[in-house]
Amino acid sequence: MLRKVLILTGVLSFFCLPELKAQGLPIWDRSKQTGSLPDWLLKAPAVKASVLRSADGKDLILYNGLLKRVFRISPNLACTDYTNLSTGKQLLRSLREEARLTINGKEYKIGGLKGQQEKAYLLPEWVDGFTAGEADFKYASYQIKPLISQLKWNNSRFWTPQHKDATGKMISFLFKPQVSELEGLEVRVNYELYDGMPLMLKSLYVSNKGTKVFKINKVVNEVLAMAEEESSVEGMFEKMRKPAGIYFETNYAFNNSMNYANSDQTTHWKTDSTYTSQVHYRHQTPCLLEIYPENAPGIELQPGGNYNSVRTYELLQDGDERERRGLAIRRMYNAVAPWISANPIFMHLVSRNDEQVRTALDQCAATGYEALIVSFGSHLNMEDTTAINLKRWKQLADYAHSKNIRIGGYSLFSSRRISDNDDVVDPKTGKPGGAFFGGHAPCFGSEWGLWYISNIKYFYSKTGFDIWENDGPYPGDLCASVSHPGHKGLEESQWRQMEIQKELYHWLNERGVYINAPDWYFLDGTNKIGLGYREANFSLSREQQKILNRQNIYDGTWEKTPAMSWGFVPLTQYQGGGAAATLEPLAEHLKDYEQLMMQYYGAGIQACYRGPRLYDSEETKQTVIKVISWYKKYREILNSDIIHLRRADGRDWDGILHVNPLLKDKGLMMLYNPTKKKITRTVKVPLYYTGLTDAVVLRERGTTAKNYKLNRDYSIDVTFSIDPENYSWFVIQ
């Protein structure tokens, strides 16, 4: 009898009976969760993120006033309800597994329930009749913790808007395998629910507590069977509308596109053949979402090893209007990656010797600039860690810091050939080459790649540099080498290179180093990316550049905050163009120089003012001081959200509007006249996102006040005049 008890105890300890009912949590009370909600883009709801339980103990409920996600926990855990409380929209049409792993070539589901026949909708009363899959990982328990930041961000060196750290709740669901060949594996599915916004983060954590090596071929960390967006009997999958009530973003994105949509490597919309009542005749409706990296198979999980999946941010949207959707995404970035809000005023110096660096630092200090980046084509080499080179740049960094200026530099990684042993190996040819940019590029997992990271860290530790501007790696090149120490072969090469790269970003960020990166690595610690531009355009005339730059600003800020982007102003000739494209001598082109600065600073965007100096005369110096002083005076509102008024086309006025309901200056509007004649216009200015509801005060160029009564649509009609090829600005209080 004792032997039978011991055997039974051993089985239970391995299979781990789930908690059949949630205990010790507040009970969900629907009557207390109703009523009108404030617009979270203007004012966060008073309700905080919480984990609740149903009265019968069968369900766990994640709730923050803006979204609700419900999980049935027996006989296995499955999400049964995902509701946008701002719209009342139910996002789910059927149950799916929580996640999916392919291990040693075999696919396993994490959680989920079987038994739903009708897949167009799900009724709560059906769930009691559903069953668990015999081979599926089974829910065992949960833990609740406060939400914590993904990085230990050091924000002590650079200007940052006033902000509060994001808060919320995290719940971690533990799953264990039900088959002996997976003994020792444990999976945690983590959900992090944010306060004040309809946002949650989902991730997967796999740990090997056994004695065997497991090969993880694929990790799908989110599966949602979502309601379709259109009724199409014979539509083409590629052309049909995807479900739009939710925005997904992960920290696995790259493509040098300077926006997330074209950098995303993980979002996959698929068909669902089990959804037999759908309208599409061949069951081709895009209504099943899966999140996973396409090129990240073959990860060997050693005994004692852990695996962290991509992090999936899920932001519920309450409409199709582009501005509102973009505003929500920008608010998400400020919450989940607050380091993107740091926005130092910097110069891009082209230098040939140390004396030019000191002169530029003196000019930065004299005009109010806060940082200097030694640009490409200069005499800085951060790969050189000899004592003499470190001493030189340590002395220059000390000189910069003595003037309260931060200093950094440019470092090239991609678009260069190192050696046959260190370059990425093309999977198609088995030879070096095939990189996304330039054919050749080093592999981050090669001996040289690991040496490069070690040198960068050593350089920053010894010199006290404050900014790192790296050029590459861009797209996570695949590498077929089997001799690189940082990866075993082709299958895991992209994933391992990304891990190496992210570790460097984390290391720099946590030490307060500001990172200008070439690709979409914001969620892993980088601060800024290019606004979006074509390099050859900086060889066009100054007149063309002004209009094109404003177009770039307008187009590049729908989903990026001002601080997330950098622009470009070549003070000296850049790739050609001659005198018509050049600002130097600066004193001879002061009007263009001032307007180019005002366009960028007026958008809250730092540009790379690339050249040997910021001014060449006293008049030029005073112009730069005037612009920088103006920018610093209105810095908080200029770094706030942008509302897009009219895109530059050279034919008529164009402009943007900054808004922030939390500031005294609720708005700041920048307007431009690109024409050769003075213009007078009356335009409707939308002020809803300023938070003002009745009356506003408008001050042109910050001077004489004019009172306005808001229209019923929260707009005002403003009449203005602007001189030829000039601009104006208006403060809204």
C-alpha positions in Angstrom: 0.0 0.0 0.0 2.8 2.4 0.9 4.6 1.6 -2.4 1.4 2.5 -4.3 1.2 5.8 -2.4 4.8 6.7 -3.2 4.3 5.9 -6.9 1.1 8.0 -7.0 2.9 10.9 -5.2 5.7 10.7 -7.8 3.3 10.9 -10.7 1.4 13.8 -9.2 4.7 15.7 -8.6 5.6 15.4 -12.2 2.2 16.0 -13.8 1.3 18.7 -11.2 -2.5 18.8 -10.7 -3.8 22.3 -11.6 -5.4 24.7 -9.2 -9.0 23.8 -10.0 -10.3 27.1 -8.7 -8.9 30.6 -8.2 -8.7 31.4 -4.6 -7.8 34.5 -2.5 -8.5 37.1 -5.2 -11.2 39.9 -5.3 -14.4 38.7 -7.1 -15.3 40.3 -10.4 -18.5 42.4 -9.9 -19.9 43.3 -13.3 -22.2 45.9 -11.7 -19.1 47.9 -10.4 -17.3 47.7 -13.7 -19.8 49.7 -15.8 -20.4 53.3 -16.6 -18.8 55.8 -18.9 -15.0 55.8 -19.3 -12.8 58.9 -19.8 -10.8 59.1 -23.0 -7.6 57.5 -21.9 -5.6 59.7 -24.4 -6.7 62.7 -22.4 -7.0 61.3 -18.9 -6.2 57.9 -17.5 -9.0 56.0 -15.8 -8.9 55.9 -12.1 -9.2 52.1 -12.2 -5.9 50.3 -11.8 -4.8 47.0 -13.4 -6.0 44.1 -11.3 -6.3 40.3 -11.3 -9.8 39.2 -10.2 -11.7 35.9 -10.1 -15.2 34.9 -11.1 -17.7 34.2 -8.3 -17.5 30.4 -9.0 -13.7 30.4 -9.0 -13.5 29.0 -12.5 -12.1 32.0 -14.2 -9.3 34.5 -13.7 -9.9 38.0 -15.0 -7.4 40.6 -16.0 -9.0 44.1 -15.9 -7.9 47.7 -16.0 -11.1 49.6 -16.9 -10.1 49.7 -20.6 -9.7 46.0 -21.4 -10.8 42.7 -19.9 -9.2 39.3 -20.6 -10.7 36.2 -19.0 -9.1 32.8 -18.6 -10.8 29.5 -17.7 -8.3 27.6 -15.6 -9.8 24.0 -15.6 -9.4 21.4 -17.1 -6.7 23.5 -18.7 -6.1 27.2 -19.1 -7.6 29.0 -22.0 -8.6 32.6 -22.9 -12.3 32.8 -23.3 -12.9 36.6 -23.4 -10.9 39.5 -24.7 -13.0 42.7 -24.7 -12.2 46.3 -25.6 -14.2 48.1 -22.9 -14.0 51.4 -24.7 -16.0 50.0 -27.6 -17.6 46.9 -26.1 -16.0 44.9 -28.9 -15.3 41.2 -28.3 -12.0 40.4 -30.1 -12.3 36.6 -29.9 -14.5 34.3 -31.9 -13.1 31.0 -30.7 -10.7 29.3 -28.2 -7.1 28.6 -29.1 -4.1 27.4 -27.3 -2.1 29.9 -25.2 1.1 29.3 -27.1 2.7 26.5 -29.2 6.2 25.0 -29.1 7.9 22.7 -31.6 10.4 20.6 -29.7 12.7 18.0 -31.2 10.6 18.3 -34.4 7.2 17.7 -32.7 4.5 20.3 -32.0 3.0 20.8 -28.5 0.2 23.2 -27.4 0.5 25.2 -24.3 -2.9 25.2 -22.6 -6.1 25.5 -24.5 -9.3 23.6 -24.6 -11.0 21.3 -27.1 -14.7 21.0 -28.0 -15.8 24.2 -29.7 -17.7 23.3 -32.9 -19.0 26.7 -34.0 -16.0 28.9 -34.6 -17.7 32.1 -35.6 -18.5 33.0 -32.0 -18.1 31.6 -28.5 -20.8 31.4 -25.8 -19.6 31.2 -22.2 -22.0 28.4 -21.3 -20.2 26.2 -23.9 -16.9 26.3 -22.0 -18.0 23.9 -19.2 -18.2 21.1 -21.8 -14.7 21.6 -23.2 -11.8 19.2 -22.5 -8.0 19.4 -22.3 -5.7 17.8 -24.9 -3.9 14.7 -23.6 -0.5 15.8 -24.9 -0.9 19.6 -24.2 1.2 21.3 -21.6 -1.2 21.7 -18.6 -1.8 24.7 -16.4 -0.4 24.2 -12.9 -0.4 27.5 -11.0 -0.1 31.2 -11.2 1.9 34.1 -9.6 1.0 37.7 -9.5 3.6 40.5 -9.3 3.8 44.2 -9.8 4.8 45.3 -13.3 8.5 46.0 -13.7 10.5 47.7 -16.4 12.3 45.6 -19.0 15.5 47.6 -18.6 17.2 49.4 -15.7 17.3 52.6 -17.6 19.8 55.2 -16.5 18.3 58.6 -17.4 20.8 60.8 -15.5 22.7 62.2 -18.5 20.2 63.7 -20.9 17.1 65.9 -20.9 13.9 63.9 -20.6 10.3 65.2 -20.3 8.6 64.8 -17.0 7.2 61.3 -16.8 6.2 58.6 -14.3 7.3 55.0 -14.6 4.6 52.7 -16.0 2.7 50.6 -13.4 0.4 47.6 -13.6 0.1 43.9 -12.7 1.9 40.9 -14.1 0.4 37.4 -13.9 2.6 34.3 -14.7 0.9 31.0 -15.6 3.0 27.9 -15.1 2.5 25.0 -17.4 4.0 21.5 -17.2 4.2 18.7 -19.8 2.0 15.7 -19.8 4.3 13.4 -21.8 7.4 11.7 -20.4 9.7 12.7 -23.3 9.4 16.4 -22.2 10.2 15.7 -18.5 12.1 18.6 -17.0 10.6 21.3 -19.2 8.5 24.1 -17.7 6.8 26.9 -19.5 5.6 30.2 -18.1 3.1 32.3 -20.0 3.4 35.9 -18.7 0.9 38.7 -19.1 1.6 42.2 -18.0 -1.3 44.6 -17.8 -0.6 48.3 -17.8 -2.4 51.0 -15.8 -4.2 53.7 -17.7 -4.1 52.3 -21.2 -5.6 49.4 -23.1 -2.3 47.6 -23.3 -0.8 44.3 -22.3 2.4 42.4 -22.9 2.6 38.7 -23.5 5.8 36.6 -23.3 6.9 33.0 -22.9 9.7 31.7 -20.6 10.9 28.1 -21.1 13.2 26.5 -18.6 14.9 23.1 -18.8 15.1 21.7 -15.3 15.9 18.2 -16.5 19.0 16.4 -17.8 18.3 16.2 -21.5 19.0 18.7 -24.3 15.9 19.9 -26.1 15.9 21.5 -29.5 13.4 24.3 -29.8 12.4 24.5 -33.4 9.7 27.1 -33.2 8.0 29.2 -30.5 4.6 30.7 -31.2 3.9 33.0 -28.2 0.5 34.3 -29.2 -2.4 32.6 -31.0 -5.7 34.5 -31.3 -8.7 33.4 -33.3 -10.2 36.9 -34.0 -13.4 38.1 -35.6 -13.0 38.9 -39.2 -13.2 42.4 -40.6 -15.2 41.8 -43.8 -17.5 39.4 -45.6 -15.8 38.1 -48.7 -16.9 35.0 -50.6 -14.0 34.7 -53.1 -11.6 37.5 -51.9 -7.9 37.0 -52.1 -6.2 36.5 -48.8 -3.5 39.2 -49.4 -6.1 41.8 -50.3 -8.7 41.2 -47.6 -8.8 43.4 -44.5 -7.0 42.1 -41.4 -8.7 42.5 -38.0 -7.9 46.1 -37.0 -9.1 46.4 -33.4 -5.7 45.6 -32.0 -2.1 46.7 -32.7 0.7 44.2 -32.2 4.4 44.9 -31.8 7.3 42.7 -30.7 10.9 43.4 -29.9 12.0 41.4 -33.0 12.0 43.9 -35.8 14.5 45.0 -38.4 14.6 46.0 -42.0 16.0 49.5 -42.0 12.5 50.8 -42.9 12.4 53.4 -40.1 8.9 52.3 -39.2 7.6 49.2 -37.4 5.1 48.0 -40.0 7.8 47.2 -42.5 10.3 46.1 -39.9 8.1 43.5 -38.1 9.3 39.9 -38.4 6.8 38.2 -36.2 3.1 39.0 -37.0 1.5 36.3 -39.2 -2.2 36.5 -40.3 -3.4 33.1 -41.3 -6.6 31.3 -42.4 -8.6 28.9 -40.2 -9.9 25.8 -41.9 -11.7 24.7 -38.7 -13.9 27.8 -39.0 -16.3 26.1 -41.4 -19.2 28.7 -41.1 -17.1 31.6 -42.4 -18.4 33.3 -45.5 -15.4 32.7 -47.7 -16.1 29.7 -49.9 -12.5 28.2 -49.6 -12.1 29.2 -46.0 -9.4 31.8 -46.8 -10.5 34.6 -44.5 -7.5 36.2 -42.6 -8.8 35.7 -39.1 -6.2 33.8 -37.2 -3.2 35.6 -35.7 0.1 33.9 -34.7 3.2 35.7 -33.3 6.6 34.1 -33.9 9.9 34.9 -35.6 10.2 33.3 -39.0 13.9 32.7 -39.0 14.6 31.6 -35.4 14.5 27.7 -35.3 17.0 25.3 -33.9 17.7 26.7 -30.5 19.3 24.1 -28.2 18.1 24.4 -24.7 20.7 22.8 -22.4 20.0 21.4 -18.9 19.6 24.4 -16.6 19.1 26.7 -19.6 16.3 29.2 -20.2 14.7 30.6 -23.2 12.8 34.0 -23.4 10.5 34.4 -26.3 9.9 37.7 -28.2 7.8 40.1 -26.2 4.4 40.8 -27.8 2.7 44.2 -27.0 -1.0 44.2 -27.6 -2.6 47.6 -27.8 -6.4 47.7 -28.2 -7.6 50.4 -30.7 -11.0 52.1 -30.6 -11.3 53.3 -34.2 -9.8 53.5 -37.7 -8.9 57.2 -37.6 -5.1 57.4 -38.4 -4.2 60.2 -36.0 -5.9 58.5 -33.0 -4.4 55.1 -33.8 -0.9 56.8 -34.1 -1.4 58.7 -30.8 -2.2 55.5 -29.0 1.0 53.8 -30.3 3.1 56.8 -29.4 1.7 56.7 -25.8 2.5 53.0 -25.7 6.2 53.7 -26.6 6.5 56.3 -23.8 5.1 53.7 -21.3 7.0 50.6 -22.3 10.2 52.2 -23.5 10.5 55.5 -21.6 14.1 56.0 -22.8 12.8 57.0 -26.2 11.7 60.3 -24.6 15.2 61.5 -23.9 16.1 64.1 -26.6 19.5 65.9 -26.3 20.4 68.7 -28.6 23.4 67.5 -30.6 25.8 68.5 -33.3 27.2 66.1 -35.9 30.9 67.1 -36.2 33.1 66.2 -39.1 36.6 66.3 -37.6 40.2 65.6 -38.7 42.0 66.4 -35.4 41.4 66.9 -31.7 41.6 70.7 -32.0 38.5 70.7 -34.2 36.7 68.7 -31.6 37.6 71.2 -28.9 36.5 74.1 -31.1 33.1 72.4 -31.8 32.6 71.7 -28.1 33.3 75.4 -27.3 30.7 76.4 -29.9 28.2 73.9 -28.5 28.6 75.4 -25.0 28.4 78.9 -26.4 25.1 78.3 -28.2 23.2 76.0 -25.8 23.8 72.7 -27.5 24.0 69.8 -25.1 25.9 67.1 -27.0 28.4 66.5 -29.8 28.6 63.3 -32.0 31.8 62.8 -33.9 30.4 61.9 -37.3 31.3 59.3 -39.9 34.3 60.3 -42.0 36.0 61.7 -38.9 39.2 60.7 -37.1 37.5 58.7 -34.3 38.0 54.9 -34.2 36.3 53.3 -31.3 37.6 49.9 -32.3 41.1 51.1 -31.3 41.5 50.3 -27.6 45.2 51.1 -27.4 46.3 53.1 -24.4 47.2 56.2 -26.6 43.8 56.2 -28.3 41.8 55.8 -25.1 43.8 58.6 -23.4 43.1 60.9 -26.3 39.4 60.5 -26.2 39.2 60.3 -22.5 40.8 63.8 -22.4 38.3 65.1 -25.0 35.4 63.6 -23.1 36.7 65.2 -19.9 36.9 68.5 -21.7 33.3 68.1 -23.0 32.0 67.3 -19.5 33.8 70.3 -18.1 31.6 72.4 -20.3 28.5 70.3 -19.5 28.4 68.8 -23.0 27.9 65.1 -23.7 30.1 63.5 -26.3 29.8 60.4 -28.5 30.7 59.0 -31.9 29.8 57.0 -34.9 30.8 53.4 -35.4 30.3 51.3 -38.6 29.4 47.7 -38.3 27.7 46.7 -41.5 28.5 47.4 -45.2 32.1 46.4 -44.7 34.2 43.3 -45.3 36.2 41.9 -42.5 37.4 38.5 -43.7 36.2 35.2 -45.1 36.3 33.8 -41.6 34.2 36.6 -40.0 31.7 37.7 -42.6 28.2 36.2 -42.8 28.1 33.1 -45.0 25.5 33.1 -47.7 23.1 30.1 -47.2 22.7 29.9 -51.0 26.3 29.7 -52.0 28.1 28.6 -48.8 30.5 31.4 -49.3 31.0 34.8 -47.6 28.5 37.3 -48.9 24.7 37.6 -49.3 24.3 40.3 -46.6 21.3 42.5 -46.8 23.4 45.6 -47.4 26.5 45.7 -49.6 26.8 41.9 -50.1 29.4 41.6 -47.3 29.0 42.3 -43.6 30.5 40.8 -40.5 28.5 38.2 -38.5 27.9 39.3 -34.9 28.5 35.7 -33.8 32.0 35.6 -35.5 35.2 36.0 -33.6 35.5 39.6 -35.0 31.9 40.4 -34.0 32.4 39.3 -30.4 35.8 41.2 -30.4 33.9 44.3 -31.7 31.4 44.2 -28.8 34.2 43.7 -26.3 36.1 46.7 -27.7 33.0 49.0 -27.7 32.3 48.2 -24.1 35.9 48.7 -23.2 36.1 52.0 -25.0 33.0 53.4 -23.3 34.1 52.2 -19.9 37.5 53.9 -20.2 36.6 57.1 -22.0 33.3 58.1 -20.3 31.7 58.6 -23.7 27.9 59.3 -23.5 26.5 58.6 -27.0 26.9 55.6 -29.3 25.8 56.0 -32.9 26.1 52.6 -34.7 25.6 51.9 -38.4 24.3 48.3 -38.5 23.7 45.5 -38.1 20.5 46.1 -40.0 18.3 43.1 -40.8 19.7 40.3 -38.7 21.6 38.6 -41.5 21.4 34.8 -41.8 24.8 33.1 -41.5 25.5 29.6 -42.7 28.9 29.4 -41.0 29.4 26.4 -38.6 32.6 27.7 -37.1 31.5 31.0 -35.6 31.6 30.9 -31.8 28.4 32.9 -31.3 26.1 30.5 -33.2 26.1 26.8 -34.1 24.9 27.1 -37.7 22.3 28.6 -40.0 19.2 27.7 -38.1 19.9 29.8 -35.0 22.2 32.4 -36.6 19.7 35.2 -36.7 18.3 34.6 -33.2 21.8 34.4 -31.7 23.1 37.5 -33.4 20.0 39.4 -32.2 20.6 38.2 -28.7 24.2 39.4 -28.8 23.2 42.7 -30.3 20.4 43.3 -27.7 22.8 42.5 -24.8 25.0 45.3 -26.0 22.1 47.7 -26.2 21.0 46.7 -22.7 24.6 47.2 -21.4 24.9 50.7 -22.9 21.4 51.8 -21.9 21.7 50.7 -18.3 24.9 52.8 -18.1 23.2 55.9 -19.4 24.7 55.8 -22.9 22.4 57.3 -25.5 22.0 55.1 -28.6 21.3 56.3 -32.1 20.5 53.0 -33.9 19.9 52.1 -37.5 16.9 50.0 -37.1 13.8 49.3 -35.0 15.4 48.2 -31.7 13.5 50.7 -29.4 12.1 47.9 -27.2 15.5 46.7 -26.3 17.1 50.0 -25.3 17.9 52.2 -28.3 16.8 55.8 -28.2 16.5 57.1 -31.7 16.3 56.1 -35.4 16.3 58.0 -38.7 13.1 60.0 -39.5 12.9 58.5 -42.9 14.7 60.2 -45.8 16.6 59.7 -49.1 20.2 60.5 -48.8 20.5 61.8 -52.3 17.9 64.5 -51.5 20.5 66.3 -49.4 22.3 67.2 -52.6 19.2 69.1 -53.9 18.8 72.8 -53.5 18.1 74.4 -50.1 14.7 75.4 -51.2 13.8 71.8 -52.1 15.4 70.5 -48.9 13.2 72.7 -46.7 10.0 71.3 -48.3 11.2 67.7 -48.4 12.3 67.9 -44.8 8.8 69.1 -43.7 7.3 66.2 -45.7 9.6 63.8 -44.0 8.6 65.2 -40.6 4.9 65.0 -41.4 5.2 61.4 -42.7 7.6 60.1 -40.1 5.7 61.1 -37.0 2.4 59.3 -37.3 3.6 56.5 -35.1 6.9 57.9 -33.8 7.2 60.5 -31.1 9.4 63.6 -31.9 12.2 62.2 -29.7 12.3 58.9 -31.5 13.6 60.4 -34.8 16.6 62.3 -36.1 16.7 64.4 -39.3 19.7 65.7 -41.3 21.0 69.1 -42.2 24.3 69.0 -44.1 26.1 72.2 -43.3 28.8 71.3 -45.9 28.3 69.7 -49.3 27.0 66.2 -49.0 27.3 63.8 -52.0 27.2 66.8 -54.4 24.8 69.5 -55.2 27.2 72.4 -55.3 26.5 75.9 -53.9 22.7 75.7 -54.2 22.6 72.7 -51.8 25.1 74.0 -49.3 24.7 76.1 -46.2 28.3 76.9 -45.8 29.4 79.7 -45.5 26.6 79.8 -42.9 26.6 83.6 -42.6 25.6 83.9 -46.3 22.6 81.6 -45.9 21.3 82.6 -42.5 17.6 82.6 -43.5 17.7 79.1 -44.8 19.9 77.9 -41.8 17.4 79.4 -39.4 14.3 77.9 -41.0 15.9 74.5 -41.3 16.6 74.6 -37.6 13.1 75.9 -36.8 11.5 73.2 -38.9 13.2 70.5 -36.9 13.2 72.1 -33.5 9.6 73.2 -34.1 8.7 69.5 -34.6 10.7 68.5 -31.5 13.1 66.6 -33.7 16.9 66.7 -33.5 18.7 66.9 -36.8 22.3 65.9 -37.5 23.8 69.3 -38.2 26.8 67.9 -40.0 29.8 70.0 -40.5 32.9 71.5 -38.9 31.1 74.3 -36.9 27.8 75.7 -35.8 28.6 79.3 -36.6 31.1 81.3 -38.6 30.2 84.9 -37.5 28.7 86.7 -34.6 25.4 87.1 -36.4 25.3 83.4 -37.2 26.1 82.6 -33.5 23.3 84.8 -32.3 20.9 83.2 -34.7 21.7 79.7 -33.4 21.4 81.0 -29.8 18.0 82.5 -30.6 16.7 79.3 -32.0 18.1 77.1 -29.2 16.8 79.4 -26.5 13.3 79.4 -28.1 13.4 75.6 -28.3 14.4 75.2 -24.7 11.7 77.7 -23.6 9.0 75.5 -25.2 10.8 72.2 -24.9 8.1 70.3 -23.0 5.3 71.1 -25.5 7.6 70.7 -28.5 8.4 67.2 -27.4 4.7 66.3 -27.0 2.4 64.6 -29.4 2.0 65.9 -33.0 -1.3 66.4 -34.7 -0.9 66.5 -38.5 -2.6 69.6 -40.0 -1.5 69.8 -43.6 1.4 68.1 -45.5 3.9 70.3 -47.3 3.3 70.5 -51.1 5.0 73.8 -52.0 1.6 75.2 -53.2 0.1 76.5 -50.0 0.5 76.6 -46.2 1.5 73.5 -44.3 1.9 72.8 -40.6 1.7 70.6 -37.5 0.3 71.0 -34.0 1.8 69.8 -30.7 -0.6 68.9 -28.0 -0.4 68.0 -24.3 -3.4 68.3 -21.9 -1.0 68.0 -18.9 0.9 71.2 -19.5 0.2 74.9 -19.1 1.0 75.3 -22.8 -1.6 72.9 -24.1 -0.5 73.3 -27.7 2.1 74.8 -30.0 1.4 75.2 -33.7 4.0 75.6 -36.5 2.8 77.0 -39.8 4.8 77.6 -43.0 4.4 79.5 -46.2 6.6 78.0 -49.0 5.3 80.3 -51.7 6.8 83.4 -53.2 3.9 85.6 -52.0 2.5 86.6 -48.6 -0.5 84.5 -47.8 -3.5 85.0 -45.5 -5.5 82.0 -44.6 -8.3 80.9 -42.3 -7.9 77.3 -41.2 -9.8 75.0 -38.7 -7.4 73.9 -35.9 -8.4 70.7 -34.1 -7.9 71.1 -30.4 -9.6 68.0 -28.9 -6.3 66.5 -27.8 -5.3 69.6 -25.9 -7.9 68.6 -23.4 -9.5 72.1 -23.6 -13.3 72.1 -23.9 -14.6 75.6 -23.8 -12.2 78.5 -24.5 -8.6 78.9 -25.5 -6.0 81.7 -25.6 -3.8 81.9 -28.8 -0.6 83.8 -28.8 1.1 84.3 -32.2 4.9 84.1 -31.7 4.1 84.0 -28.0 3.0 87.6 -27.8 -0.4 89.3 -28.0 -3.2 87.0 -26.7 -6.4 86.3 -28.6 -9.3 84.5 -27.1 -11.3 81.9 -29.0 -14.5 79.9 -28.2 -14.2 76.3 -29.2 -16.6 75.0 -31.8 -18.7 71.9 -31.0 -16.1 69.7 -32.6 -13.4 71.1 -30.3 -11.8 73.2 -33.1 -11.2 76.9 -33.6 -11.0 78.9 -36.8 -7.7 80.8 -37.0 -6.8 83.5 -39.5 -3.1 84.1 -40.0 -0.7 85.8 -42.4 2.8 84.6 -43.2 5.4 86.4 -45.4 6.9 84.7 -48.5 9.0 81.6 -47.7 8.6 82.1 -44.0 7.0 80.6 -41.0 5.1 81.5 -37.8 4.2 79.7 -34.6 1.3 79.9 -32.1 1.2 79.0 -28.4 -2.2 77.6 -27.2 -3.2 77.9 -23.5 
